[in-house]
């Protein structure tokens, strides 16, 4: 038997070190799990601070003992390489593991075990956890806002139609493919506008008129984001081209426009659209506040889109411009067929980020009195029958926004891969 | 001729459109204001504001002017921006480095944090901290002291405040220390260039920063006292803390949300910056015999900072602009005090909204000018 050196574990006595180390690790984890799940403190006979730190000390020593390089055991090497490279790393690893174990019981009990979802009044929530009944009862409002219940089929049908029309691009027919850009840039927005104007807003064709003040919830989030996305992109593209134009007037106006919108917070822009903009219009001219908000957000985000696209334009080598010019292409032909397709491909991540920011900015429309999902939450929170469930509401909305934004960022990464061309 | 027209006509058309739009707006604004009997002008700024602000860094009450109210709002905005920038930078750098850690668990934890907090709207996060998390705190009478002297309650954070005597001397000493550090640094650089000797500049700097202010305590008549908050009963159920420094919950929620949100973006900037330095740089530095510390200080950081700083400044700007969301939880910042209350009272929409926007615009533009200057300074000087 070789001499054991516990300060410097080596491969010779690997089994001894492994057993000792794993035993200490096991004790540390066992102690934390017991105190976390069953509220039993097996080291309660020790002073408080020692009993608190003991698992950390045991775990660190345990990790130290199993930190043997090139041990020949696949899993051990993998473990050492990933979470146990040094003492400092081992301590951090332990802290994270302990934090996760400590957080599990509380989170589980709040979300599931002690939570209530049955019943339809506040009194049904007897557990100490979340009251999902609140979300269940208010779900309709969170999605449709104040839109009359019996008319909600109109929103449903519009959204289903719009979503299915968005998939036209998947049709593999060559004939249709030619018109795809035209379809997405011009025809699709027009269809969307007609649907929303006639079906959701109503007022003609025998449909009852629903004022935009009654719209709200998640559907309003989608409507606002959708139109702003559609409008801000072309405006941003023209601004980017304007900023790189050789004509001084066009260039300086574009620069001024972009820097102005980028320099002010969105909330002041919305203030402007709600209190200042009406002063700029003829007296008898009425513009719906939803329209004003969509214009304001679109112009605001267009400045950001413009800067992103400008980055793409600048990244293109001069040769591309020269080559296009030498073929006899004019300014517009050159940009539409040569420059923009390449530049836009380069800036997909940046544009996706701007669009994400746009979706995340939609809750701000509460400034003008439009209540999308976060606004509806705040309204529901102050309802005297349902006081005290702010947490549930915010967690619910956070999860929804997270899913939307995460899906968008994943989709943009896919697009980036799809359009990636080797140069 | 044709060539020239090609350039002039589009410019003229653009100019004409812009002028027409602005003219149309101005014309309508004139008519609208005439109809409502409002005169355009900034005279209202000197009028008595007659509204109170909950939290103010300078002396203010209803008898002060609207201009003073504007200043209160601006200072509150800058305060939030300042605290937020400091916290988010520290947190962002830590998380950014953690995302490059070889430790799988640390890397994942940092990634989960970044992915979660950047994908949830900031307004929702502010609401969450203010209406859900901070509302769960204890009432003043039930609160337990933190570290023995601070109290975190539903009504805010109460900590001891400093009571200074001869504070100006203390400040002068710090300024003197900074100036001498700069001088010593220049001297050390010259020394190294001429004679190849190295001075321990870092330890000398730390020493100066500690010793000089300390001397003022001993000889300059500077003294420091603490005022500890004391629980006081107002009525049978109403308690508050008096004395010390009280930080309102709005400020806590706002800075917390802003810092946690912005830190995720700063973390990504830091990660991109460090990843942007090629491995060859490190190896080249090691091959000429630099120590790991010197490699980090002299080779990696100067190059990484060049990548990190421009997008990070952008994030600072975003944080400052996002602080205007304060209006949603009634923290008296520029938007709430000036574009909210003052606008409601005076009805001067055009003037007040323009002033507010111009203020933010000048903050943004001055920071970007500063950033451009810095960028030029640190840009790689190619021959």
Boltz contact constraints between the chains, C-beta under 6 A:
constraints:
  - contact:
      token1: [A, 82]
      token2: [B, 104]
      max_distance: 6.0
  - contact:
      token1: [A, 83]
      token2: [B, 103]
      max_distance: 6.0
  - contact:
      token1: [A, 83]
      token2: [B, 104]
      max_distance: 6.0
  - contact:
      token1: [A, 83]
      token2: [B, 105]
      max_distance: 6.0
  - contact:
      token1: [A, 85]
      token2: [B, 102]
      max_distance: 6.0
  - contact:
      token1: [A, 89]
      token2: [B, 103]
      max_distance: 6.0
  - contact:
      token1: [A, 92]
      token2: [B, 106]
      max_distance: 6.0
  - contact:
      token1: [A, 93]
      token2: [B, 105]
      max_distance: 6.0
  - contact:
      token1: [A, 96]
      token2: [B, 105]
      max_distance: 6.0
  - contact:
      token1: [A, 96]
      token2: [B, 109]
      max_distance: 6.0
  - contact:
      token1: [A, 247]
      token2: [B, 10]
      max_distance: 6.0
  - contact:
      token1: [A, 247]
      token2: [B, 11]
      max_distance: 6.0
  - contact:
      token1: [A, 249]
      token2: [B, 11]
      max_distance: 6.0
  - contact:
      token1: [A, 249]
      token2: [B, 14]
      max_distance: 6.0
  - contact:
      token1: [A, 249]
      token2: [B, 15]
      max_distance: 6.0
  - contact:
      token1: [A, 250]
      token2: [B, 14]
      max_distance: 6.0
  - contact:
      token1: [A, 253]
      token2: [B, 18]
      max_distance: 6.0
  - contact:
      token1: [A, 263]
      token2: [B, 361]
      max_distance: 6.0
  - contact:
      token1: [A, 263]
      token2: [B, 364]
      max_distance: 6.0
  - contact:
      token1: [A, 263]
      token2: [B, 365]
      max_distance: 6.0
  - contact:
      token1: [A, 264]
      token2: [B, 357]
      max_distance: 6.0
  - contact:
      token1: [A, 264]
      token2: [B, 360]
      max_distance: 6.0
  - contact:
      token1: [A, 264]
      token2: [B, 361]
      max_distance: 6.0
  - contact:
      token1: [A, 265]
      token2: [B, 321]
      max_distance: 6.0
  - contact:
      token1: [A, 265]
      token2: [B, 324]
      max_distance: 6.0
  - contact:
      token1: [A, 265]
      token2: [B, 360]
      max_distance: 6.0
  - contact:
      token1: [A, 267]
      token2: [B, 324]
      max_distance: 6.0
  - contact:
      token1: [A, 267]
      token2: [B, 335]
      max_distance: 6.0
  - contact:
      token1: [A, 268]
      token2: [B, 356]
      max_distance: 6.0
  - contact:
      token1: [A, 268]
      token2: [B, 357]
      max_distance: 6.0
  - contact:
      token1: [A, 271]
      token2: [B, 339]
      max_distance: 6.0
  - contact:
      token1: [A, 271]
      token2: [B, 353]
      max_distance: 6.0
  - contact:
      token1: [A, 272]
      token2: [B, 353]
      max_distance: 6.0
  - contact:
      token1: [A, 275]
      token2: [B, 349]
      max_distance: 6.0
  - contact:
      token1: [A, 276]
      token2: [B, 349]
      max_distance: 6.0
  - contact:
      token1: [A, 276]
      token2: [B, 350]
      max_distance: 6.0
  - contact:
      token1: [A, 276]
      token2: [B, 353]
      max_distance: 6.0
  - contact:
      token1: [A, 279]
      token2: [B, 29]
      max_distance: 6.0
  - contact:
      token1: [A, 279]
      token2: [B, 32]
      max_distance: 6.0
  - contact:
      token1: [A, 279]
      token2: [B, 349]
      max_distance: 6.0
  - contact:
      token1: [A, 280]
      token2: [B, 25]
      max_distance: 6.0
  - contact:
      token1: [A, 280]
      token2: [B, 28]
      max_distance: 6.0
  - contact:
      token1: [A, 280]
      token2: [B, 29]
      max_distance: 6.0
  - contact:
      token1: [A, 281]
      token2: [B, 28]
      max_distance: 6.0
  - contact:
      token1: [A, 282]
      token2: [B, 28]
      max_distance: 6.0
  - contact:
      token1: [A, 360]
      token2: [B, 121]
      max_distance: 6.0
  - contact:
      token1: [A, 363]
      token2: [B, 121]
      max_distance: 6.0
  - contact:
      token1: [A, 363]
      token2: [B, 123]
      max_distance: 6.0
  - contact:
      token1: [A, 374]
      token2: [B, 124]
      max_distance: 6.0
  - contact:
      token1: [A, 390]
      token2: [B, 131]
      max_distance: 6.0
  - contact:
      token1: [A, 390]
      token2: [B, 132]
      max_distance: 6.0
  - contact:
      token1: [A, 391]
      token2: [B, 132]
      max_distance: 6.0
  - contact:
      token1: [A, 394]
      token2: [B, 128]
      max_distance: 6.0
  - contact:
      token1: [A, 394]
      token2: [B, 132]
      max_distance: 6.0
  - contact:
      token1: [A, 397]
      token2: [B, 124]
      max_distance: 6.0
  - contact:
      token1: [A, 398]
      token2: [B, 120]
      max_distance: 6.0
  - contact:
      token1: [A, 398]
      token2: [B, 124]
      max_distance: 6.0
  - contact:
      token1: [A, 401]
      token2: [B, 120]
      max_distance: 6.0
  - contact:
      token1: [A, 401]
      token2: [B, 121]
      max_distance: 6.0
  - contact:
      token1: [A, 402]
      token2: [B, 119]
      max_distance: 6.0
  - contact:
      token1: [A, 402]
      token2: [B, 120]
      max_distance: 6.0
  - contact:
      token1: [A, 405]
      token2: [B, 119]
      max_distance: 6.0
  - contact:
      token1: [A, 406]
      token2: [B, 119]
      max_distance: 6.0
